């Protein structure tokens, strides 16, 4: 249950982040603001590495495509900044959530990226439909 609340808090922080990054982009530009955000983020994580002692995984081999997470992160920030300018925070977050939901269902169902397969449950369809309907209503409102 603790992780459920953490995920909800992360969702709220993403909305705040989109606003802050998008506003920064309006003062600088889309790409330079992404560079600033990632530089500050790297400094923050470097500080955490010294403060929080966490056991390092000793496995040295892992697929090299996992490094693409950093590229995806940078691309996401840039695309969020562009979306924020035209859509605002709420619709950007709603559309991002819809994309995350559909993609995560595919990752689970097909066991992509070496994940354990979690078959799609048809009982989820009403929830997916409601999210999709909610996004449509937000766009049209």
Residue pairs with C-beta under 8 A, 6 or more apart in sequence:
11 97
14 93
14 96
15 89
15 90
15 93
17 80
18 80
18 84
18 89
18 92
18 93
18 96
19 84
19 89
21 33
21 34
21 37
21 77
21 80
21 81
21 84
22 80
22 81
22 84
22 85
22 89
22 92
24 33
24 36
24 37
25 33
25 34
25 81
25 84
25 85
26 85
27 33
28 36
30 78
30 81
30 82
31 78
33 77
33 81
34 74
34 77
34 78
34 81
37 77
38 73
38 74
38 77
63 114
80 92
80 96
83 92
83 95
83 96
84 92
87 95
90 138
91 135
91 138
91 139
94 134
94 135
94 138
94 139
95 135
97 131
97 135
98 131
98 132
98 135
101 128
101 131
102 128
105 120
105 124
105 128
106 112
107 113
107 115
108 115
108 117
108 118
108 120
109 117
109 118
109 119
109 120
110 117
111 117
